[in-house]
């Protein structure tokens, strides 16, 4: 399946498997002709329709508590590279924080096993009376090691750097009309993103959801001094201005090669429980620093079609019809089939 190949080409933790340019081409070749966004009827969503915009949201606000979540399968967050990098970046702070002597700092720097010696010295310093009791020293060291290794990335902090807008491959999902269009009283907007072309940030930042039975593990994405990974994000976005997509949004693009795949944060927002598979979801995803004072939005092309919910209010219908006439957009009314569980569309404008 092309989606599995795309995931491996773009989000793999194995540098040998990554080919961001090929991933971008593969995705565009399989990009849906149309994508749909379900919306409740309110002032915000109607204004967005008028202005040809879509809102970007923090996934921590979504109805799925597992949205964009990740875990560490093994508590190995402290590794040789991190010890060496910490000592190099802030030697005085590192030494003071862990109560290390100058002699101990020098030995760690010269060690072939920095983590091992680091924990040994910290244990000796915290328990001087253990120097002649090897068993007790091992116990103290193990306790200290467990406490330090429990330091894990903050899920909420990671989510805070994600901005997402959700779309579907279909407009006739009974469940999605219920969940995202306020019990069929809202509307659904149809977009032809593919016609914008390969070099648009809209088509490049839109990704298919990867449905899975497992929570995304980030263990193998941690830096290792023995590996080098090219700047995957920069390669993937080649040909597109990355400096500023929208006002207040700055993408964190590394100028040099990275020690890990710098697209793995995006994949956090794309890995969802397989029970959501019926949504056939695609997401526009930015991993960035959001300095916008208001809710971030992106400009999108004029919709090709608007679908009204089966239970849409008459006043709401008239509001949508007015906008559609001004923009020369077709409008359909969704209707419930009387003999089976299905929604059917009927053109009304």
N, C-alpha and C positions, 0 to 999 in steps of 0.2 A: 504493500500500500504506500502511495506516494507520501502520505503524512508521516509515516514512520521513517522513511528515508530523509525527509526534510528535517525532522527532529535530530537525527544523527548527524546530518551535515552541518547544522547550525548550533546545536546545543550540547554536542558531545563533550565529555571531559577528556577525551583522547585527542590530542592535537593532530595526530595522523589522519583522523577521520573527518576533521573539520574542513569544509569548503564553503565559505559564506556566500561567495558569488554564485556557485552552483545551486545553493539552497534558495537564494532569491529568485533565480531563473525558474527553478522547479516549482516554487510556490506560485509564481505569476502564471506559468503554463496551466496550472490547475485552479486558478483563482475563479470563484463562482461568478457567473455573469451578473448576478444580482445578490445583494445582501439586504436584510430587513432589520429594522429597529422598532421594537414594540414600545409604546409610550402611554402613560396615563394622560387623561385630558386635564391640563391645568395651565395656568398662565405661562409658566416656565417652558413647558414643552411646546406650546403653541408659538411662543416667541422664537424658540429655536427653529421651528419649522419656517417661520417667516424670514428669519435671518440666514437660513441655510447653514446652521451650526449644529454640532452635537456636543454634549457635555462630557467631560472626563471626570471620573469618580475614583475615590479611594476604595479599593476592594475590601477593606476592613468594614465598610458600611454595607456590604452586600448580605443577602439573606442566607448565604452558605457560610457557616462558621469555619469551614475548611478552605475557603477561597484563598488562594495564593499562599497557603501554609507550606512549611518545609520542616524537615527534621534532620538531626545528626544521628545516624545509626550508631556510631561509635564516638565516645567522648575523647577525641584526639585533637581537639581544637588547639592545644599547645603542642607545637612540633618544633623540630630543630630550626626550621626557617624562621618561625615567629620569634623564637628566643634570640637568634642572631640579629634579626631585623630590629627588635626592640632595643637590644644593647647598642646597636649602631645608631639608631635614630635618637635615642634619649638615654645615654649611658648613666648619667647622674641620677635621673629619675628612676631608672630600672634598678640601680644599685641600692638606692635609698628605700624603694618600695619593698624590696625583698631582704633587706638587711645584710647585703653581701659585702665582704671586705675587698680591698683592691686586689689582693692576691687571688681570691676566689673568682673575681671578675676576669682576671687574666687567664686563669685556668679554663674557665668556661669558653672564652674566646678561642683558645688553642685546642679545645677538646674535639675529638672526633664524634662525640656523643653529647652535645650541649644540653639537651633536655635531661638526660640521666644525671649529669654532674650538677646541673642547676637544682634539681630536687634534692640531691644528696647534701649540697651545701646549705640549702634552706632548712632542711631537717636538722642538721648539726647545729645551726645557729639558734634554732628555736628550742632545741633540747640539748644543751651542753652536757647535761648529766648522762646523756645516752651514748656518749662517745665510746665508752667501754662496755656497752651493752648492745651488741649487734642486733639481737632480736627486737629490743625496744626501739632502736633506731629505724629498723625496717618498718615497724608499725607506725611510727611518727611520720616517716617519709611517705608511706602509703596513704595516710590520712591527709597530709598536705597535698599530695598529688591529686587525690580524688576531688578535693575542694577546688583546686586551681583548674583542673580539667573540666569542671562543671560549668565553666564560663562558656556560654554558647551565644550565638548571634540572637539578637532581639527580633522576634518575628514581627512585632508591631512596628519597629523601626524600619525594617525592610519594606513592609507594606506601605509605610508612609512615603516611600520614594516611588511608589507605583501609581500611575494614572491610567485608568481603563475606561473604554467605551465598548459596549457589547452589542453584537449583531447576530443574526441567525440566517441560515440558508433558506428558511421557509417562513411563510406568512400565515399558515393555516393551522398552527399548533394550538389545540384547545387549551392545553396546560399553560402555554406561554401567554396566550391572551388572558388567562386567568391571573397569572402571577405578575406580569409586567405591564398589562394594559387595564389594570383595575377592574378585574372581573368582566372583561369584554366591553367595558364602557369607553375605553380609550381608542387609540388608533395605531396603525403600523405604517412605517415609511419605507419605501423601496428605493434603493440606491444602485446605480450602475457605476461602481468604483473602477471596474476593470478598464472602462473606456478612457480613464484618465491617463493610463499608461504605466509602464514599468518604473519610470523615474520619479514618481510622485511619492511623497512621504506617506500618503494615505494608503496606497497599495503596499508599500514596503513595511509599514508598521502594523498592518492588519495581519493577524496570525490565526490559523485554525487552532481550536482547543484540542489538547491531547488528553483524552479520557483514559483513566487508569484505575486499577484496584488499589494502587499504593500511593502513599504520600511521597512527595518529591524529596529524595535524599540528596543533601549537598556535600556529603563527606568528601567525595573525590574532586570537588571544585576548590578545595582549600589549597593555597599556594605550597608548592614544593620547590625547594631550591634547585632540584635536579631537572626541572622541566621548564620549558618556555612555550607560551602560547601566543600566537600573533593576536593583534587587536581585532577580534572577531567583529565587534560592533562597527568599527570603522570600515572594515572590508565589506560588511553586509550593506552598509548605507552608502557605498561608493556612488558618486554622481548626484548626491542629494546634500543640500546645505544643512549641516547638523548644528550650526551655531545657535540657532533659535527657531524652533518650530512655531511656537506661539508666544505671545507676550508673557514674560515672567517665568517661562519654562527654559531651563538650561539643561541640556543633556551632558552627562558626565562621560565624555569620550576621552580615553587615554591616548596620549600622543605617541607612546612607545609600546613595545610588546608587553603583554601582561603575563603574570604568573598563573593566571587561570582564564577560563573562558568568560569574558566579561558580558556575555549574553545570558548567563545562567539566572540572573535576577529576573529577566523578562520571562524565562521559562517557568519561574515560580507562579506567575499569573496565568499561565497557560495549562498547567497540570491540574485537572479536576477529576473528582470522583466519577466513575463510569455511570453512576445512576443519573447523571445529568446529560447523558448522551443524546437524549431525545431533543435537546435544544439545538443540536448541530451548530454550535456557537463559533463565531469568529470574534476576535478582540483586537481593537486598536490599543496598543500598549506602549507607554513611555516609562522608562526607568530614569528618573530625573529629579532635579531639585526644583520644587515648585515655590516660586516667590510671588506668584500672582495674588493680589488682594481679594479678588472675586473668584468664583468657581471657574476653573479653566475650561475653555471651549476651543474647538477647532472648526475651521471652515470646511464645508463639504459641498459637493455639487448639488444642483437642483434635483430634487427627487423625481423619479419617473412616474411613480404611482403612490397614492395614499389609500389605505384600507381603513374603513371605519368598523369599530367593534359591533358585534351583533346586538349589543344592548346600549349602543351610543345614544345619548340624549339628543333631542331634536335641535336644541339651541347650539349644542356642541357641533353637531353635523353642519349646521349653517355656517358656523365660524370657519370650519375646515374647508367647506365648499367655496367660501369667499376667497380664501388664500389660494386655493387650487386654481380658481378661474384667473386670478391675477398672474399666477405663475404658469398657466397652461399645463396643469398636471391632471392626469386622469384620477378619478375617485371611484372606489368600489365599496360596496356595503357587504360585510360578511353576514351570512345567514346560516342558521342551524338547519341541517338536513333533518327532515321529519322521520326518516326510516333507519338512520344509522348515525354513529358517532362521527360526524364530519362537519366541517365548515365549508361553505361554498361562497364564492364571490359574485356579486352582481353589480355591474357598472351603473352608476347613477350620475356621472358627470364626464 
